[in-house]
Amino acid sequence: MNKDMFKNNKNFSKVSNIIESLTINPSPDSVAVLEEIGTNSSIDEVREMTSRALVKRNEHDSLHVVIANRGKGINDMSTIVAMSTINELLSLENKEEAMKVLESTISSEGFDEEVKENARSVKALMALS
Amino acid sequence: MSAIEKINQLSHRIFNTSVTEQNVARTSNPFAASNFQKNILTEDVFESSKKKEENKISFTGNLTAHSKRVYSTFVGSINDFGSRFYEGIQSLVSLGNKMKEGIVNTWNKIHELGQKEVSLEGAKDVLSRDIKTFFINGQEREISKMSKMDPISEVKPMFSEALSALEADMVMAA
């Protein structure tokens, strides 16, 4: 199913609206729902939307999901999802929280080397932007 | 005789003609009884009207009754021809007027239709804009409504259900 078919799909519109609502929902439980359902979806477009939503929330927990988790956000297997998440991080007006999460991920011993390497690269991009 | 009496007598002669007419002789010569320069005309010097009738060429002398009917019909038809011709012209004029009215009405209709198309175009623009606004507003209303729901108890089941339906659509599309 290509993007045009997604745009005309009623269920895709519904999923998109739910993700949008969880982006602006003030409840911290929204991050848990996005992480549990959105980032684990088999559909790239849904994972992409979820990652961007988590970045837009610009909270420690939501940014931690897309930066420090293997296979999610900037570490996603899909290049489109990873690049889209990085682009959203670079588009943030307030990058303070994102930089804190990136630094903690890089300096922490408990994360994979691959995750640390990605965090290092994104941090460098954000410093330049 | 005074002037007033003369006027009365004259008016009596003018307005009461029956009295004077009784004295006039009814002959072929109206002046026979009159004194014409003191000579009384004893003979009828005027041409007789009967003689005229004898010399007059008669068109009806040799005509049969049938021919008379035919000619009268012919003459009647000639007389009718004028009226019929006039009526024909009148009908042509009325036909022309009707055609003119028809053309004018058609032109006005076309003009009205042209204006209606313009107005329909405007209405279409307004409707399409309103429909787009309606859908955008509807989407925004739905997002705003869901953003006030509890994420775990309300949004999460909806999210799971919608995602499952989308995955099923993808399987069908594949």
Chai-1 contact restraints between the chains, C-beta under 6 A:
chainA,res_idxA,chainB,res_idxB,connection_type,confidence,min_distance_angstrom,max_distance_angstrom,comment,restraint_id
A,M1,B,M170,contact,1.0,0.0,6.0,A-B,restraint_1
A,M1,B,A173,contact,1.0,0.0,6.0,A-B,restraint_2
A,N9,B,D169,contact,1.0,0.0,6.0,A-B,restraint_3
A,N11,B,A162,contact,1.0,0.0,6.0,A-B,restraint_4
A,N11,B,A165,contact,1.0,0.0,6.0,A-B,restraint_5
A,N11,B,L166,contact,1.0,0.0,6.0,A-B,restraint_6
A,N11,B,D169,contact,1.0,0.0,6.0,A-B,restraint_7
A,F12,B,L166,contact,1.0,0.0,6.0,A-B,restraint_8
A,K14,B,A162,contact,1.0,0.0,6.0,A-B,restraint_9
A,V15,B,A162,contact,1.0,0.0,6.0,A-B,restraint_10
A,V15,B,L163,contact,1.0,0.0,6.0,A-B,restraint_11
A,V15,B,L166,contact,1.0,0.0,6.0,A-B,restraint_12
A,N17,B,E142,contact,1.0,0.0,6.0,A-B,restraint_13
A,N17,B,I143,contact,1.0,0.0,6.0,A-B,restraint_14
A,I18,B,M158,contact,1.0,0.0,6.0,A-B,restraint_15
A,I18,B,F159,contact,1.0,0.0,6.0,A-B,restraint_16
A,E20,B,I143,contact,1.0,0.0,6.0,A-B,restraint_17
A,S21,B,I143,contact,1.0,0.0,6.0,A-B,restraint_18
A,S21,B,M146,contact,1.0,0.0,6.0,A-B,restraint_19
A,S21,B,S147,contact,1.0,0.0,6.0,A-B,restraint_20
A,I24,B,S147,contact,1.0,0.0,6.0,A-B,restraint_21
A,N25,B,S147,contact,1.0,0.0,6.0,A-B,restraint_22
A,N25,B,P151,contact,1.0,0.0,6.0,A-B,restraint_23
A,S27,B,P151,contact,1.0,0.0,6.0,A-B,restraint_24
A,D29,B,P151,contact,1.0,0.0,6.0,A-B,restraint_25
A,D29,B,I152,contact,1.0,0.0,6.0,A-B,restraint_26
A,S30,B,P151,contact,1.0,0.0,6.0,A-B,restraint_27
A,V33,B,P151,contact,1.0,0.0,6.0,A-B,restraint_28
A,V33,B,K156,contact,1.0,0.0,6.0,A-B,restraint_29
A,I37,B,F159,contact,1.0,0.0,6.0,A-B,restraint_30
A,I37,B,S160,contact,1.0,0.0,6.0,A-B,restraint_31
A,S41,B,L163,contact,1.0,0.0,6.0,A-B,restraint_32
